[in-house]
Amino acid sequence: MRAVVRDAYGGSEVLRVDEVPDPAPGPGEVLVRVRASSLNMADLDILLGRPRVARVFFGIASPRTPGMGVDLAGEVEEVGADVTGLRRGDHVWADVFDHGHSALAERAVAPADALRRIPDGVSFVDAAAVPHSGLLALQVLRSTGSTRPGERVLVIGGGGCVGPFAIQLAKAAGAHVTGVDTGAKAALMREAGADDTIDFTVDDVTRGGRRFDVVIDIADAHGLLPLRRLLARRGRYSLLARRLGSYAEKALLGPVVGATIGARMGTFAWRANSAHQLDEVGRLLAAGAVRPVIDGVHGLDAVPEMFARLAAGDNRGKIVIEP
Ligand SMILES: NC(=O)c1ccc[n+]([C@@H]2O[C@H](COP(=O)([O-])OP(=O)(O)OC[C@H]3O[C@@H](n4cnc5c(N)ncnc54)[C@H](OP(=O)(O)O)[C@@H]3O)[C@@H](O)[C@H]2O)c1
């Protein structure tokens, strides 16, 4: 079968599309014919081997797993011994970050209990755009508590892979949503449902005097004191950390800084591929409350070029790959 592989950490230049042996499902595993996958910042992190501490899991000197791709949507082709809940032909999806991250291929193997059924009526392309980034958005939003109708929600970094999902989930809860990103991503944030957008290259939102009930920080570009200025009394802030230092700052000092104005500030513990949350996002997807913003759909051969676009921040929504 054809698969995207690499032998070393590096940029898109280390990627190639190669013929590799078909994977075979072991006991408790399922062979999936991949119909679509999509690119996330996590895929870029796995490609680059960053942060360096993550190489403890992914391979110290070189990647332990040559394959790439965390978002999986496809059809069950074969089930291994002891698999009871799935059968050939079922449409399944998952974030396989913790399960070999090799979905950018014609076939992939995953544990049966990592796979959920794609809701009826949801296409493989839409399904593939969701698991990793959609669940990150759900978890970071949930970490601030329930979003109530009419609350003012700010999504900093609203135009990337996770941001449009965060905007849609907040809108689905009835919030008034403001998205912050480059001006070039304003239309995308509006398409996702943002009521208002701010171009961070022109205006510093932390200095505008506006206050929000909920601040979702995906850009991870500000310190705690400027962020505190954004919060209304009893406001809630949560960080989707991109840097370990920032994670530590917000996790340890966030509660202290927030308490000075009666606000909650902090971060959250990510759980990849949470089954009940994937089902929950699936229901929203099937109901049309969440609609992935898709940059484009490409074949496997385009993957190196698409990684370069992702690294440059040139994508407008999720880049979907149909092997
Ligand atoms: N903490 C955890 O447990 C955990 C788990 C998984 C993933 N992650 C991290 O979560 C991140 C996922 O986010 P993502 O995929 O949505 O990233 P993304 O696609 O890079 O989106 C971030 C967006 O923020 C924009 N931006 C940059 N600086 C900004 C600023 N000062 N103000 C407002 N927007 C700004 C970026 O614009 P440009 O592209 O133009 O710069 C981009 O559009 C990744 O970095 C990943 O490593 C964390």
The ligand as a MOL file (V3000), in Angstrom:
LIG
                    3D

  0  0  0     0  0            999 V3000
M  V30 BEGIN CTAB
M  V30 COUNTS 48 52 0 0 0
M  V30 BEGIN ATOM
M  V30 1 N -1.4070 21.5810 25.8440 0
M  V30 2 C -1.7640 20.4450 25.3090 0
M  V30 3 O -2.1310 19.5070 26.0170 0
M  V30 4 C -1.7600 20.2950 23.8130 0
M  V30 5 C -2.1730 19.1080 23.2480 0
M  V30 6 C -2.1900 19.0100 21.8710 0
M  V30 7 C -1.8070 20.1050 21.1130 0
M  V30 8 N -1.3580 21.2160 21.7130 0 CHG=1
M  V30 9 C -0.9310 22.3930 20.9520 0
M  V30 10 O -2.0970 23.0860 20.6010 0
M  V30 11 C -1.8500 23.8320 19.4260 0
M  V30 12 C -3.0050 23.5990 18.4970 0
M  V30 13 O -3.4650 24.7910 17.9680 0
M  V30 14 P -3.8240 24.9170 16.4450 0
M  V30 15 O -3.6540 23.6010 15.8080 0
M  V30 16 O -5.1260 25.6000 16.3190 0 CHG=-1
M  V30 17 O -2.6450 25.8820 15.9990 0
M  V30 18 P -2.5930 26.7860 14.7020 0
M  V30 19 O -3.3080 26.1070 13.5880 0
M  V30 20 O -1.1740 27.2150 14.5370 0
M  V30 21 O -3.4800 28.0500 15.1210 0
M  V30 22 C -3.0210 29.0970 15.9150 0
M  V30 23 C -3.4860 30.3710 15.2710 0
M  V30 24 O -3.1010 31.4580 16.1170 0
M  V30 25 C -2.6150 32.5010 15.2850 0
M  V30 26 N -1.7930 33.3940 16.0790 0
M  V30 27 C -0.4480 33.4690 16.2020 0
M  V30 28 N -0.1110 34.4600 17.0590 0
M  V30 29 C -1.2700 35.0040 17.4800 0
M  V30 30 C -1.5850 36.0730 18.3770 0
M  V30 31 N -0.6380 36.7720 19.0070 0
M  V30 32 N -2.8900 36.3730 18.5800 0
M  V30 33 C -3.8700 35.6900 17.9630 0
M  V30 34 N -3.6340 34.6630 17.0820 0
M  V30 35 C -2.3440 34.3440 16.8630 0
M  V30 36 C -1.8640 31.7510 14.2140 0
M  V30 37 O -1.6230 32.5800 13.0880 0
M  V30 38 P -0.3160 32.2820 12.1710 0
M  V30 39 O -0.4870 30.8810 11.6540 0
M  V30 40 O -0.4060 33.3150 11.1160 0
M  V30 41 O 0.8510 32.3970 13.1000 0
M  V30 42 C -2.8440 30.6140 13.9210 0
M  V30 43 O -3.8340 30.9990 12.9960 0
M  V30 44 C -0.5480 23.3030 18.8390 0
M  V30 45 O 0.4810 24.2260 19.0380 0
M  V30 46 C -0.2550 22.0580 19.6350 0
M  V30 47 O 1.1170 21.8460 19.8410 0
M  V30 48 C -1.3530 21.3540 23.0540 0
M  V30 END ATOM
M  V30 BEGIN BOND
M  V30 1 1 1 2
M  V30 2 2 2 3
M  V30 3 1 2 4
M  V30 4 1 4 5
M  V30 5 2 4 48
M  V30 6 2 5 6
M  V30 7 1 6 7
M  V30 8 2 7 8
M  V30 9 1 8 9
M  V30 10 1 8 48
M  V30 11 1 9 10
M  V30 12 1 9 46
M  V30 13 1 10 11
M  V30 14 1 11 12
M  V30 15 1 11 44
M  V30 16 1 12 13
M  V30 17 1 13 14
M  V30 18 2 14 15
M  V30 19 1 14 16
M  V30 20 1 14 17
M  V30 21 1 17 18
M  V30 22 2 18 19
M  V30 23 1 18 20
M  V30 24 1 18 21
M  V30 25 1 21 22
M  V30 26 1 22 23
M  V30 27 1 23 24
M  V30 28 1 23 42
M  V30 29 1 24 25
M  V30 30 1 25 26
M  V30 31 1 25 36
M  V30 32 1 26 27
M  V30 33 1 26 35
M  V30 34 2 27 28
M  V30 35 1 28 29
M  V30 36 1 29 30
M  V30 37 2 29 35
M  V30 38 1 30 31
M  V30 39 2 30 32
M  V30 40 1 32 33
M  V30 41 2 33 34
M  V30 42 1 34 35
M  V30 43 1 36 37
M  V30 44 1 36 42
M  V30 45 1 37 38
M  V30 46 2 38 39
M  V30 47 1 38 40
M  V30 48 1 38 41
M  V30 49 1 42 43
M  V30 50 1 44 45
M  V30 51 1 44 46
M  V30 52 1 46 47
M  V30 END BOND
M  V30 END CTAB
M  END
